[in-house]
Amino acid sequence: MEFSILHLPLEINRTIIHQNSIRELSNIERKVLGDVFVTYIYYNLKLKNVYIGESKNFCTRHDQHMKEAHFLEGKFDQCIVIFNGSKFTESHVKDLEYMLINHMFAEKDLTKFTLLNRNNGQAQPEYEGHNEMEQDVFVKLWENDLFNRGIVVTRELSKIRNKILFKYSPFKQLSQQQLECENAIIRDMHSKHKVIGGAGTGKTILLMSLMYKLITNNPDLKVGIVTTGNLTNKFNGVLKQLNLAGKMKFERAGQLINRAKREKTKFDIVLVDESHRLQRYYPKGHPATKNHFNKNEPHINELHLLEEVSKGIVLFYDQFQSIRPQDISRNDFNHQTIEYKKYQLNQQFRIKSNIINNEEFDGESFIKGLLYALSISEDIDFNPAVFHYKNKDSYFQVVDSISELFEYVNDMEKLHANTTNRVLAGYTKEWKSNPRSTDNKGKDKLQLPYDWEEGSYKWRWNSQHEKWVELESSKAEIGSIHAITGADIDYVGVIFGNDITVNEQGNLVGVRENYKDTGGTPILKEFNEAEFTDYLLNIYYILLTRGIEGCKIYFENSKVREYFEKKIAEGIPAAKQRTVI
């Protein structure tokens, strides 16, 4: 889709009739500004101020802005107007506005720009021409016109979309289900709430939006925010860009509990991201992770302690993402939260439902099928067709080697610009390449040993946890569960390791000796095979639900492959079940 740009050097804070640049336009160009759907960007590069908007009558909208004190603070001296008089509709220009605001917000840590918009625009429902608007207009506009003018500084959009500021902006458009949940919590913030949702259902997006609205509507509110260790720095970066770092911070549960006790304070409300990772007292592990526990009261877990230091609490929970024996068990968690107000998030945002090969691909059906194939759920209400492979457009495929997974993600990198594609695996190899280990002291990166081998091919584990997905070097590495918590990946390859096998009874079971995550292995005297197997299957559920656009899987154990392929063929969509009955 073609588009045009009018560049207007505006005289600061003057109405249209007093703008020399407007008077110098042709009649045709002035008609565009008065009677065509446009998206516009006001900016002052010296003062680092930006405002993005849309209108069908730019001239009238400009004069309205001249009456807005907040807008006039920008002292804008330049404006560009993006349009296509024969193609752009209201949906087109609102969609472009929304994409620009969210991508420019994600770049604030580099540009130091102030976006004077009061909201992030409106995400548009599916409309004819959305893909063309994104690829032909937005990408070209961003990578050429805006970059060349210095309005943006990161040309490669893939780098923007990997940034935590983009993925977890509190200005994301919420679904109706998320909005209803958010409003209910805000109305009753001093109660106990539990938001339940599977992978990709927008739990963290909801938390960010809720956090922002709570603190902006109630500046004196004492809000605590808990997440897992590898996400605290990332999320605190979001708070910094929102100018909220002085009012609140993301912490591990133990840090927040210790701070509340030390300061002898109680939070008005505590929001707990990844609450399935809250811990119970567990002798194994680093002492710093359990100094808030009383070992004489081993039955008191982090959820108990958080309840003690808060008037209200909101848990964002997925029972299938508990991955270590230190985590509060599913039964204990459900028992403790039996009186909580509960909300269910069902809509799938990560794995997109769309038309593939003239058939509808249903992301929710894919998730259900995975849970069934991994024996986590007995629900067969899923369409087995979502697992069928027909050609390169298909979402899912089982392959025969690790090298095929790397070929897949590399091919997708070439075919689809601005995508993030990685290979992940269960923790079935020791981390020999750990750059911080004693054995590797003094070695540069190229001298580190390899962790994975297949014929002449060799690979290393993820070199770090916190920012692994964002690194260019990670394309040649294999990511563990600890490197991709909360990550969204466009095309993912997954190695299903030999830490799972099929026993004589035909059930999936964990293989203790093949699982190499020392922090995730149960203490020998407390070893529970069923719990251990559950943790491992949860890990593969998480790995297999990272892919937005596609997923391929390689099984190290042929018996597990046969089991999985048999199970994914057994699905019966609800409509067909009713027909059979």
VMD Tcl script that draws the C-alpha trace (Angstrom):
set ca {
  {0.00 0.00 0.00}
  {1.49 3.33 -1.05}
  {1.43 6.39 1.18}
  {2.48 10.02 1.00}
  {3.88 12.48 3.53}
  {3.41 16.21 3.93}
  {6.18 17.81 5.94}
  {5.07 21.03 7.65}
  {7.55 23.31 9.44}
  {4.98 24.87 11.76}
  {5.30 28.16 13.56}
  {5.06 27.35 17.24}
  {1.61 27.51 18.79}
  {-0.15 29.27 15.89}
  {-3.51 28.35 14.42}
  {-3.78 27.08 10.85}
  {-4.71 30.43 9.34}
  {-1.44 31.94 10.63}
  {0.82 29.14 9.37}
  {2.97 30.20 6.41}
  {3.70 26.55 5.56}
  {-0.03 25.85 5.16}
  {-0.62 28.90 2.95}
  {2.18 27.77 0.64}
  {0.52 24.40 -0.07}
  {-1.38 23.71 -3.27}
  {-5.17 23.48 -3.23}
  {-4.93 19.69 -3.57}
  {-2.61 19.46 -0.58}
  {-4.84 21.73 1.51}
  {-7.78 19.50 0.63}
  {-5.86 16.56 2.08}
  {-5.52 18.43 5.36}
  {-9.21 19.25 5.43}
  {-10.98 16.17 4.12}
  {-8.83 13.01 4.22}
  {-8.08 10.48 6.98}
  {-4.51 11.10 8.13}
  {-2.10 10.14 10.90}
  {0.18 12.97 12.04}
  {3.27 13.43 14.18}
  {4.18 16.74 15.84}
  {7.76 16.94 17.11}
  {10.50 19.18 18.43}
  {13.80 17.33 18.24}
  {15.68 19.93 20.27}
  {13.25 19.73 23.18}
  {12.67 15.98 22.57}
  {8.87 16.29 22.52}
  {6.51 14.23 20.35}
  {2.76 13.99 19.88}
  {1.02 11.45 17.59}
  {-2.60 11.71 16.43}
  {-5.15 10.92 13.73}
  {-8.01 12.83 12.17}
  {-10.17 13.26 9.09}
  {-9.73 17.02 9.27}
  {-6.19 17.89 10.25}
  {-6.72 21.66 10.08}
  {-9.64 21.59 12.52}
  {-7.80 19.17 14.82}
  {-4.72 21.39 14.80}
  {-6.73 24.39 15.92}
  {-8.33 22.28 18.66}
  {-4.83 21.39 19.89}
  {-4.06 25.11 20.14}
  {-6.62 25.29 22.97}
  {-5.06 22.41 24.93}
  {-2.56 23.53 27.57}
  {-1.02 20.05 27.77}
  {-0.38 20.00 24.01}
  {1.12 23.51 23.95}
  {3.78 22.41 26.46}
  {5.40 20.52 23.58}
  {6.36 23.73 21.71}
  {6.33 21.70 18.49}
  {8.03 23.22 15.45}
  {7.65 20.38 12.93}
  {4.86 18.09 11.78}
  {4.52 15.29 9.27}
  {1.17 14.11 7.94}
  {0.87 10.54 6.56}
  {-1.99 9.83 4.15}
  {-3.40 7.92 1.19}
  {-6.56 9.71 0.10}
  {-8.01 6.75 -1.80}
  {-7.07 3.94 0.62}
  {-6.90 5.15 4.23}
  {-10.03 4.71 6.35}
  {-10.57 5.56 10.00}
  {-9.30 2.08 10.93}
  {-6.09 2.58 8.93}
  {-5.10 5.87 10.54}
  {-6.03 4.75 14.08}
  {-4.06 1.55 13.57}
  {-1.02 3.50 12.40}
  {-1.33 5.91 15.33}
  {-1.48 2.96 17.76}
  {1.59 1.27 16.23}
  {3.60 4.49 16.28}
  {2.82 5.36 19.90}
  {3.62 1.91 21.25}
  {6.85 1.53 19.29}
  {8.05 5.04 20.16}
  {7.25 4.48 23.83}
  {9.45 1.36 23.71}
  {12.33 3.50 22.41}
  {12.09 6.15 25.13}
  {15.06 4.74 27.00}
  {17.22 5.64 23.98}
  {15.59 8.77 22.56}
  {14.70 10.32 25.93}
  {11.64 11.72 24.14}
  {8.55 12.84 26.01}
  {5.36 11.56 24.38}
  {2.68 14.08 25.20}
  {-0.14 11.70 24.28}
  {-2.51 11.04 27.17}
  {-3.17 7.46 25.98}
  {-1.74 4.97 23.52}
  {-4.42 5.23 20.85}
  {-6.85 2.46 20.01}
  {-5.97 -1.06 18.90}
  {-8.20 -1.80 15.94}
  {-10.28 -4.94 15.41}
  {-9.29 -6.93 12.34}
  {-9.99 -4.90 9.20}
  {-9.23 -5.36 5.52}
  {-5.78 -3.99 4.82}
  {-4.24 -4.38 8.30}
  {-1.27 -6.46 7.05}
  {-0.57 -3.99 4.25}
  {-0.81 -1.12 6.72}
  {1.75 -2.76 8.97}
  {4.21 -4.00 6.33}
  {3.87 -1.45 3.50}
  {3.17 1.69 5.50}
  {4.34 1.40 9.11}
  {7.59 -0.51 8.45}
  {8.63 1.75 5.55}
  {7.63 4.88 7.44}
  {9.60 3.83 10.53}
  {12.73 2.49 8.83}
  {13.05 5.27 6.26}
  {11.19 8.54 6.84}
  {11.17 8.61 10.65}
  {14.68 7.21 11.02}
  {16.13 9.62 8.47}
  {14.48 12.59 10.23}
  {15.83 11.50 13.63}
  {12.36 10.95 15.08}
  {13.36 7.33 15.77}
  {16.87 6.01 16.37}
  {16.45 2.23 16.09}
  {15.90 1.30 12.45}
  {15.42 -2.46 13.01}
  {11.91 -3.02 14.35}
  {12.82 -6.49 15.63}
  {15.02 -4.80 18.25}
  {12.12 -2.60 19.32}
  {9.71 -5.52 19.61}
  {12.13 -7.46 21.79}
  {12.33 -4.58 24.25}
  {10.53 -5.02 27.52}
  {9.12 -1.50 27.15}
  {7.25 -2.59 24.03}
  {5.96 -5.90 25.30}
  {4.87 -4.70 28.72}
  {3.75 -1.14 28.16}
  {0.88 -0.32 30.56}
  {-0.88 1.41 27.67}
  {-1.69 -1.80 25.79}
  {-5.31 -2.14 24.74}
  {-7.05 -4.59 27.10}
  {-9.64 -7.12 26.00}
  {-13.17 -6.89 27.39}
  {-12.37 -9.81 29.71}
  {-9.23 -8.09 31.00}
  {-11.07 -4.78 31.48}
  {-13.84 -6.38 33.51}
  {-11.25 -8.08 35.72}
  {-9.27 -4.85 36.16}
  {-12.34 -2.79 37.06}
  {-13.52 -5.36 39.61}
  {-10.13 -5.34 41.35}
  {-9.90 -1.52 41.40}
  {-13.37 -1.31 42.97}
  {-12.35 -3.75 45.71}
  {-8.59 -3.35 46.05}
  {-8.38 -4.40 49.71}
  {-9.68 -7.91 49.03}
  {-7.91 -11.07 47.89}
  {-8.04 -11.75 44.13}
  {-6.77 -14.58 41.94}
  {-6.48 -14.06 38.17}
  {-6.18 -17.46 36.47}
  {-4.93 -17.81 32.91}
  {-2.77 -20.06 30.78}
  {0.31 -19.13 28.80}
  {-0.27 -16.14 26.52}
  {-3.58 -14.99 28.03}
  {-2.27 -11.53 28.97}
  {-1.77 -11.85 32.73}
  {1.33 -9.64 32.88}
  {-0.16 -7.06 30.49}
  {-3.16 -6.86 32.83}
  {-0.86 -6.48 35.84}
  {1.00 -3.58 34.18}
  {-2.22 -1.79 33.28}
  {-3.67 -2.36 36.75}
  {-0.49 -1.13 38.42}
  {-0.43 2.06 36.34}
  {-4.09 2.90 36.93}
  {-3.87 2.22 40.66}
  {-0.91 4.53 41.22}
  {-1.97 7.31 38.83}
  {-5.51 7.44 40.25}
  {-4.30 7.12 43.86}
  {-0.81 8.74 44.12}
  {-0.53 8.01 47.86}
  {-1.40 4.32 47.51}
  {1.28 1.94 48.78}
  {1.58 -0.66 46.01}
  {3.88 -3.69 46.18}
  {4.77 -5.61 43.03}
  {6.29 -9.10 42.99}
  {7.80 -11.00 40.08}
  {10.51 -13.62 39.50}
  {14.17 -12.71 39.89}
  {15.11 -12.61 36.21}
  {12.32 -10.11 35.45}
  {12.78 -7.57 38.27}
  {15.39 -5.43 36.51}
  {13.47 -5.48 33.22}
  {10.20 -4.45 34.79}
  {11.87 -1.79 36.94}
  {13.16 -0.36 33.66}
  {9.53 0.07 32.59}
  {8.79 1.92 35.85}
  {11.76 4.20 35.24}
  {10.45 5.19 31.79}
  {7.04 5.85 33.33}
  {8.63 8.09 35.99}
  {7.28 5.75 38.67}
  {10.57 4.35 39.97}
  {10.37 6.51 43.09}
  {6.87 5.33 43.99}
  {7.16 1.56 43.62}
  {9.43 -1.22 42.46}
  {9.31 -4.81 41.33}
  {10.86 -7.22 43.83}
  {11.16 -10.92 44.49}
  {8.63 -12.04 47.09}
  {11.31 -12.50 49.74}
  {12.68 -8.98 49.17}
  {9.25 -7.37 49.53}
  {8.42 -9.40 52.64}
  {11.73 -8.51 54.31}
  {11.34 -4.82 53.41}
  {7.80 -4.68 54.82}
  {8.96 -6.25 58.09}
  {12.01 -4.02 58.30}
  {10.00 -0.85 57.66}
  {7.10 -2.14 59.78}
  {4.68 -1.25 57.03}
  {1.71 -2.80 55.28}
  {0.95 -2.43 51.58}
  {-2.49 -1.29 50.46}
  {-2.25 -3.86 47.69}
  {0.35 -6.32 46.43}
  {0.32 -7.52 42.80}
  {2.05 -10.88 42.29}
  {3.16 -11.75 38.76}
  {4.01 -15.42 38.12}
  {2.44 -16.31 41.49}
  {2.79 -20.02 40.62}
  {6.51 -19.45 41.33}
  {5.94 -18.37 44.96}
  {8.05 -20.59 47.19}
  {7.64 -22.74 50.25}
  {10.45 -23.33 52.74}
  {12.94 -25.65 51.05}
  {16.33 -26.55 52.55}
  {17.99 -26.72 49.12}
  {19.10 -23.56 47.32}
  {20.94 -20.30 48.01}
  {20.54 -19.00 51.61}
  {19.54 -15.53 50.35}
  {16.41 -16.98 48.74}
  {15.03 -18.31 52.02}
  {16.14 -15.94 54.79}
  {12.57 -14.64 55.12}
  {11.36 -18.09 56.19}
  {11.29 -19.44 59.73}
  {12.58 -23.00 59.44}
  {10.73 -23.84 62.65}
  {7.51 -23.12 60.76}
  {8.12 -24.92 57.42}
  {4.40 -24.90 56.64}
  {4.43 -21.07 56.31}
  {5.09 -20.20 52.65}
  {5.56 -16.94 50.73}
  {1.83 -16.58 50.08}
  {1.16 -16.64 53.84}
  {3.87 -14.03 54.37}
  {2.60 -11.75 51.59}
  {-0.90 -11.87 53.06}
  {0.54 -10.73 56.39}
  {2.09 -7.56 54.90}
  {-0.81 -6.48 52.64}
  {-4.39 -5.28 52.97}
  {-5.22 -6.54 49.48}
  {-3.48 -9.00 47.16}
  {-3.82 -9.95 43.48}
  {-2.31 -13.25 42.28}
  {-1.69 -13.83 38.57}
  {-1.62 -17.61 38.34}
  {-1.12 -20.50 35.91}
  {-1.06 -23.85 37.68}
  {0.85 -25.41 34.76}
  {3.86 -23.08 35.02}
  {5.22 -24.27 38.36}
  {8.63 -25.72 37.44}
  {10.63 -26.42 40.61}
  {10.07 -28.34 43.86}
  {10.62 -25.09 45.79}
  {7.36 -23.76 44.33}
  {4.22 -24.02 46.46}
  {2.47 -27.23 45.40}
  {-0.67 -26.94 43.28}
  {-2.85 -28.52 45.98}
  {-1.54 -26.23 48.72}
  {-1.93 -23.16 46.52}
  {-5.52 -24.00 45.61}
  {-6.40 -24.74 49.24}
  {-4.91 -21.44 50.44}
  {-6.78 -19.42 47.83}
  {-10.14 -21.14 48.14}
  {-11.79 -17.94 49.44}
  {-10.11 -15.60 46.95}
  {-12.25 -13.82 44.34}
  {-11.40 -15.58 41.10}
  {-11.23 -14.34 37.51}
  {-10.52 -16.44 34.42}
  {-8.59 -15.23 31.36}
  {-9.22 -17.46 28.34}
  {-8.44 -15.43 25.23}
  {-5.15 -16.43 23.62}
  {-2.95 -13.45 22.69}
  {0.45 -15.04 22.03}
  {-0.37 -17.89 19.67}
  {-2.44 -16.14 17.05}
  {-5.61 -17.60 15.63}
  {-5.65 -16.99 11.87}
  {-6.30 -18.56 8.49}
  {-3.63 -21.04 7.37}
  {-4.04 -23.08 4.17}
  {-7.63 -21.89 3.90}
  {-8.35 -23.37 7.34}
  {-8.74 -21.51 10.61}
  {-5.88 -22.10 13.05}
  {-7.09 -21.77 16.63}
  {-4.42 -20.83 19.19}
  {-6.62 -21.85 22.13}
  {-7.18 -25.26 20.56}
  {-3.41 -25.67 20.17}
  {-2.86 -24.94 23.87}
  {-5.56 -27.44 24.87}
  {-4.02 -30.06 22.60}
  {-0.59 -29.55 24.17}
  {-1.95 -29.94 27.68}
  {-3.66 -33.16 26.64}
  {-0.64 -34.53 24.78}
  {1.56 -33.85 27.82}
  {-0.96 -35.61 30.10}
  {-1.41 -32.39 32.07}
  {-5.10 -32.23 31.18}
  {-7.72 -34.80 30.16}
  {-9.73 -32.29 28.13}
  {-10.01 -33.55 24.52}
  {-11.94 -30.50 23.34}
  {-9.39 -29.44 20.74}
  {-9.10 -29.69 16.98}
  {-6.32 -32.16 16.02}
  {-6.02 -30.37 12.67}
  {-4.07 -27.56 14.38}
  {-1.15 -30.01 14.68}
  {-1.22 -31.09 11.02}
  {1.75 -30.09 8.87}
  {1.00 -29.27 5.22}
  {3.65 -26.78 4.15}
  {5.79 -23.90 5.42}
  {2.68 -21.95 6.39}
  {1.67 -24.59 8.96}
  {2.12 -23.61 12.60}
  {3.36 -26.96 13.96}
  {5.66 -29.79 12.88}
  {7.61 -32.66 14.45}
  {11.12 -32.90 12.94}
  {13.92 -35.46 13.06}
  {16.95 -33.54 14.34}
  {18.17 -30.53 16.30}
  {19.87 -29.17 13.19}
  {16.45 -29.02 11.48}
  {15.25 -26.75 14.28}
  {18.12 -24.35 13.63}
  {17.48 -24.49 9.89}
  {13.85 -23.63 10.60}
  {14.51 -20.59 12.78}
  {17.22 -19.36 10.40}
  {14.90 -19.76 7.39}
  {12.18 -17.82 9.19}
  {14.71 -15.08 9.92}
  {15.31 -14.71 6.18}
  {11.67 -15.00 5.12}
  {10.12 -12.76 7.77}
  {11.74 -9.45 8.61}
  {11.62 -8.12 12.17}
  {11.02 -11.49 13.84}
  {12.63 -13.12 16.89}
  {13.30 -16.83 16.40}
  {15.10 -19.17 18.82}
  {15.77 -22.82 19.70}
  {14.88 -23.93 23.25}
  {15.33 -27.17 25.19}
  {14.56 -29.06 28.36}
  {17.42 -29.03 30.87}
  {19.01 -32.32 29.83}
  {22.62 -31.19 29.37}
  {25.07 -29.87 31.95}
  {25.98 -26.19 31.54}
  {29.64 -26.78 30.69}
  {29.87 -23.46 28.83}
  {28.92 -21.39 31.90}
  {31.29 -18.40 31.56}
  {31.28 -17.89 35.35}
  {32.31 -21.42 36.29}
  {35.72 -22.14 37.79}
  {36.64 -24.41 34.86}
  {36.11 -21.58 32.37}
  {37.93 -18.84 34.26}
  {40.07 -16.78 31.87}
  {38.54 -18.24 28.70}
  {37.03 -15.99 26.07}
  {33.64 -16.84 24.58}
  {35.01 -18.84 21.65}
  {37.09 -21.04 23.95}
  {34.14 -22.20 26.04}
  {33.17 -25.88 25.68}
  {30.00 -26.89 23.87}
  {26.99 -28.34 25.69}
  {25.06 -29.90 22.80}
  {26.37 -32.04 19.94}
  {24.71 -33.73 16.96}
  {27.05 -35.20 14.38}
  {29.35 -32.38 13.30}
  {27.05 -29.72 14.78}
  {27.74 -28.17 18.18}
  {25.88 -25.61 20.29}
  {26.11 -23.94 23.69}
  {23.45 -23.21 26.29}
  {22.24 -19.64 26.72}
  {25.19 -17.50 27.81}
  {23.00 -15.52 30.24}
  {19.44 -15.54 31.59}
  {18.11 -12.03 31.95}
  {18.49 -10.59 28.43}
  {19.18 -13.71 26.41}
  {16.33 -13.35 23.88}
  {17.43 -9.78 23.09}
  {21.02 -10.75 22.19}
  {22.12 -11.30 18.59}
  {24.46 -14.09 19.75}
  {21.53 -16.07 21.18}
  {20.50 -17.11 17.66}
  {23.35 -19.65 17.72}
  {22.60 -20.86 21.26}
  {19.99 -23.11 22.88}
  {17.80 -21.48 25.51}
  {16.79 -23.14 28.77}
  {13.59 -22.56 30.71}
  {15.40 -19.94 32.84}
  {16.22 -17.78 29.79}
  {12.71 -17.45 28.40}
  {10.39 -16.80 31.37}
  {7.78 -14.36 30.10}
  {9.31 -14.27 26.60}
  {7.40 -14.15 23.33}
  {9.20 -15.64 20.32}
  {7.91 -15.51 16.75}
  {9.19 -18.88 15.51}
  {10.42 -21.40 18.06}
  {12.19 -24.75 17.83}
  {11.95 -27.01 20.91}
  {14.13 -29.96 21.89}
  {12.03 -32.37 23.96}
  {14.78 -34.06 25.95}
  {15.38 -37.50 27.40}
  {14.40 -36.37 30.90}
  {10.92 -37.73 30.04}
  {10.16 -41.30 28.99}
  {7.17 -43.64 28.72}
  {6.98 -46.33 31.45}
  {5.67 -49.86 31.18}
  {2.16 -48.67 32.06}
  {2.21 -46.33 29.07}
  {2.50 -43.11 31.11}
  {4.93 -40.20 30.82}
  {7.42 -40.15 33.70}
  {10.46 -38.06 34.59}
  {13.98 -39.53 34.37}
  {15.88 -38.08 37.31}
  {19.39 -38.92 36.08}
  {18.80 -37.13 32.76}
  {17.64 -33.85 34.32}
  {20.65 -31.58 34.85}
  {19.16 -28.52 36.57}
  {20.66 -28.98 40.04}
  {18.41 -26.30 41.55}
  {15.31 -27.98 40.16}
  {15.93 -31.55 41.29}
  {14.01 -32.64 44.41}
  {15.97 -33.50 47.55}
  {16.60 -37.24 47.48}
  {14.90 -38.02 50.81}
  {11.81 -36.07 49.72}
  {11.79 -37.36 46.13}
  {8.28 -37.69 44.73}
  {8.22 -39.12 41.21}
  {4.75 -37.77 40.38}
  {5.62 -34.22 41.48}
  {8.96 -34.39 39.66}
  {7.23 -35.51 36.45}
  {4.71 -32.69 36.78}
  {7.50 -30.10 37.02}
  {9.20 -31.45 33.88}
  {5.98 -31.57 31.87}
  {5.19 -28.02 32.96}
  {8.59 -26.95 31.63}
  {7.82 -28.41 28.20}
  {4.39 -26.79 28.26}
  {6.10 -23.43 28.77}
  {8.70 -24.03 26.05}
  {6.07 -25.16 23.55}
  {3.86 -22.12 24.16}
  {6.49 -19.45 23.41}
  {5.94 -19.33 19.63}
  {3.68 -16.64 18.18}
  {3.80 -17.67 14.52}
  {5.22 -21.19 14.47}
  {6.63 -24.11 16.47}
  {8.66 -27.17 15.56}
  {9.68 -29.89 17.96}
  {12.36 -32.60 18.05}
  {12.07 -35.56 20.43}
  {15.25 -37.18 21.76}
  {13.17 -40.16 22.93}
  {11.30 -41.95 20.12}
  {8.81 -43.49 22.59}
  {7.80 -40.01 23.78}
  {7.41 -38.89 20.18}
  {5.07 -41.80 19.44}
  {3.09 -41.07 22.61}
  {2.79 -37.37 21.76}
  {1.76 -37.95 18.14}
  {-0.89 -40.45 19.20}
  {-2.35 -38.05 21.77}
  {-2.56 -35.02 19.48}
  {-4.60 -37.10 17.04}
  {-7.27 -37.87 19.67}
  {-8.79 -34.40 19.96}
  {-12.52 -33.92 19.35}
  {-13.80 -30.34 19.06}
  {-16.82 -29.61 21.29}
  {-19.12 -29.12 18.28}
  {-18.33 -32.62 17.00}
  {-18.76 -34.10 20.49}
  {-22.27 -32.67 20.60}
  {-22.98 -34.08 17.13}
  {-21.86 -37.57 18.19}
  {-24.03 -37.43 21.30}
}
mol new
graphics top color blue
foreach p $ca { graphics top sphere $p radius 0.5 }
foreach p [lrange $ca 0 end-1] q [lrange $ca 1 end] { graphics top cylinder $p $q radius 0.2 }
display resetview
